[in-house]
Amino acid sequence: MTTILDTVWNIPLRRALFGWEQSQWNELVDCLANFSDGVYKVKSMRFLDENSTPSNPLWEKLVWLRLVPPKVEIFMWRVVWGRVPVKVELLKRGVPIIENSLCSLCKNSPETISHLFLFCTGVWRIWMKFCALLGVSTAFPLIPLEFLEAWMWMIQLKNMSWFSLIPFVIIWSVWLARNEVVFNRKGVDWLQLDFLVRVRLTTWMKSLFPGHDIPLDCLISGLCLALNFCKNPKRAPNSGRCCPPPCGGIGGLLRDENGKILFQFSEPAGNGPPVLMELLALSSEITGMLNSFGLVLRLIPRLCNAEADKLAKMGIG
């Protein structure tokens, strides 16, 4: 509730302001002083802001690119400003954390914005894969804004506009994976995260470059095919809306040679392209079949499994 007495705004606060909030509060009070009628209107505030605050072209080059869904751009803006509720930031604001302030993904270092999105061990490997694809070797700045500036500078040298999608894709995917760990108590699957990064990247890429007929599954498995994509992506209009993809499900059954059903399953699978849904269905069917026979399916990384690596190479020819 707000009231006005003698052209002075009286705004009761629920709590005392933090030190870093005081300057922002003073700026807000100065802005409200322009509403002499005592009525706050969003339209008037926007007009006042547009006429009093000079535009910063840096944001249009780094964040407001209109290449990704609006909610992803907004989240990137929050990352740059340090307004993401990671554990260390929550501790600064006095929010009690039950367990600890360690990274939700690697459990090794404090969960800061820079660590979670740039320097976490598994996340770092994903970044390095794209740096190798770009053909560069670099050290990342510690500050997200400086990192974005360095990344955009690199892709300008390589003249590959679609590489500007990569920071948005990785940071958004890491945040979703982190929330799955925190709120749903799931373990992080680095292989799946790497795959989902590729899926999001290629899906958004296909929408920006509609003239290319490379199949989506080919792009997911071989991003090098996208190196010849056109230089000027199809940007979304300023007022564009992004509709979330529909939720999907997977199901299947296993029969013997006589047609008798040995195992069947049906479960939700969330959002994803058909290729990912088929892979999840195969994984669930194989796991369920093995469990029905008392067997256990365990994933061993390729580097630690010489026999499987040899068979895979033999299959390639």
N, C-alpha and C positions, 0 to 999 in steps of 0.2 A: 504494500500500500504506500502511495506517495501523496503528499499534500503540499500545497504551496502557501506560504505566508509571507507577504511583503516581498514577493519575487525571489524568495529563497526556498530552495528545495529541501524538504525534511524527509530523509530516507532512513528509516530504521534498519539496522543491520542485525542479522541473526548471531553473528559472532564478531570478535575483534579481527581486524585486518592484519595479515602478515606484513612484514616490512617491505617485501617486494611488491605487494599489492597497493601500497599507499600511493605511489606515484600514479598508478593506473586509475585509482579512485579519484585523485585530484583532477586528472584529465577528464574523467566522466562528469564530474561536477561542473567543470568549466564549460563542457559541451551543453549540459542541461540548462545552463544559465541563458542560453539562446532561446529557450522555449518560454517566452514571457507570458503566454496564456496558461501555463501550468499543465498543459496536456502533452503527453509524450506520444509521438507518432513515428512509426518506423520510416515512413516515406520522408518525413522532414529530417530525420536523423541521417538517412542515407544521402539526401541532398546536401546536408551540412558537411558530411564526411567527404563527399566527392569534391566539394568546392574548397575545403580547407586542407586536405591531405594530398600532397603531390604524389602522383603515381610512380611506382618503382618498377622500371622495366626489368629489373633482375628477377622479380617473381614471375613475370610472363615468360621468361626464358628458362626458368628452372622448374616451376611448379604448375602454373596455370597454362599448360600446353594444349589442353583440350584433346588429348590423345587417349586418355584412360577414363574410366567411369568417374563422375564427380566426387563420389565418396572416397575414392582412392586419392584424388588430388587434395581433398580436404585433409585426409589423414597425413599425407606427405607434408602439407603445410604445418600441421601440428608437430610432426617429427622435427622439422627445421626449427620451430620455435621452442622445442623442448617441452611440449604440452601433452606428452603421452604418458599414461599412468603406469609406467614400469615401477618395479619395486623400490628402487632408490628414490624416485620422485615421490612415491606414496609416503615413504618414511620422512621426507622433508616436509610434507604437508601434515604430518602428525597422524597419518592413518596407520593403525596397528596392523602388523603383518604377523600371522600366526606362526609361520615356519621360519623363514630367513629371507635375506635379501639377495641370495644367489640367483644367478640366471636360471630361468625356468627350463631352458633347453640343455645347457651343458653342465650346470650345477658346479661350475668352477670359479666364476668371477661374479662380482656384484652386477646386478641387472640394471645397467644404465642404458640410455638410449643408444649411445655409440656402440656399446658392447653387443647389445641384443641384435641390432640391425647390421652391424659391420664386422665386428671382431669375434663374435662367438665362433667356436671352432668349426661347427658344421656349416654355419652361414658363410664363413670365410671361404670354405671350399667351393661353395656355389658361386661366390663372386669371382674366384680365381678361374673357374671354368669359362665364364663369360669374358674375362680379361684375356684368356688364351685364345678364345674365338675372335676377339678384337685384335689380337696380335700385339698386346702391350704388356709390360711388366711395370707395376707401379706400387707405391706405398700410399695407403689411404690416409687422408687427414682425419684427425680425431673429431672434428666438428662436422655434423651432418651438412650444414650449409656449404662449408668449404669442400666437402666431398662431392656434393652435387655440382658445384662449379667446376671442379677438376674433371668429373665424369663428362659433363657437357663439352668441355674443352677438348677432351680426347675424341669424342665422336665427331666433332667438327673437323678435326684433323683427318679422320678416316672417312668423312663425308657419308656417314651411315645414320640417317635420321631415325630409323626404327630402333637403334640402340638406346635412344632416350627413354624407351619404355622400360628398360631393364631395371633401373632403380625402383620404379613404382611397383613392378611385378614382384621383385624379391622382397622389398620391405613389407608390402601388403601380405604376401604369402607367409612370411615369417611371423607377422603379427597374428594371423589367423591360427597358425600352428601353435604359437605360444599360448593363445587363449584356450585351445583344446587341451593343452597340458594343465593349465591353471584351473579352469572351470569344470572340465570333464574328466580330470585325473587320468588322462591318456599319456602314454609314453610317446616321445617324438620319434617319428620314422623318417630318417634323413633321406632314404631313397624315395619315399613317397613325396616328401617336400620338394626334392629336386625335380621329380616328375611333374608335380603340380605347377611349379614355376614354369616349366617348359610348356605345359598345357595352356596356362593363362597367357603367356607371352605369345604363343602362336595363334591363339584364338583372337586376342586383341590385334595382333599383326594382320591377320586375314581380313578383319573388318576395316583396317586402315588402308590396305592395299588390295581392293577387290578385283583388280585386273589380273592377278596372278592365279593360276589354276593348280598350284602345287597342293597335293592332298594334305590334310591336316596331320594325319598320322606320320607322313613322311617328314614334315617339318618338325614334329615333336622328337623324332628319333635322330634327325640330322639338321640342326639349326644352320649349318653351313650352307644349306640350300637357299637360305634367305639372304645371303650376302649380295645377291643381284637384284634385290627388291628395289623398286623405284625410290627416288630421293624425296619426293613430296607426298607425304601421307594425306589421307582424306580426314581432315580435322572435323570434330563434332561442332555444331553451332553452340554459341554461348548458353542458349536456353535449352540445350538438349537434355533429355532425361535418360537414364540408364535403367533398363528393366532387368531385374535379377533373373537368372535362368531358372527354369522350373526344377523342382526337386525330382529325383529319380529313384528307382529301386532296381534291385537285381534279384534274379531267381534262376533256378535250374534243378535238374534231376539227373540221376545216374541209373541206368538200367543194365541188367546183365544180358547175355545172349538170348535168353528166353523172353525178354521184355519185362521182367519183374523189376519193380522200382527198388533199388538198393538204398538210395539216399536222395533227399530233396531238401531245398531251402528256399526261403523268400524273406528278404530283409530290405530296409531302406538303405540308400547309398548316398544321399545328399546330391550336390550339384557336380556336374562333370560331363565331358564329352563322351560320345559312344565308345571310343577306344578305351578310356579309363574304366567305364562301366563294365565292359567285357572282361578286362583284366581282373577287376574286383570279383566278378562272378566266377571266373576260373579259379582264382585264389580261394574263394569261399568253398567252392565245390571240392577242390582237391583237399583242403584242410578238413572239411567235414567227412569226406570219404576215409581219410587216413585215421581220423579220430574214431570212426565207427569200427575200425579194425584194431583199435588200440595202439595205433602208431602216432608218432609225433613229427610234425613238419617244422624244421628249423632252418632259417635263412643264414647262410654263411657267406660273408663278403667274397667277391670274386678273387681278390688278392690273397685271401687266406684259404682258397679252395683250388688247389692246382689241378685236381682231376676234372672238376666242372669247367674250369677255364680251358683246359685242353680239349674237352669235348665241344665247347662252344666254338673254339677256333677251327676244329675239324668240320663243324657244321657250316661255317662260313666258306670253307674251301681254300 
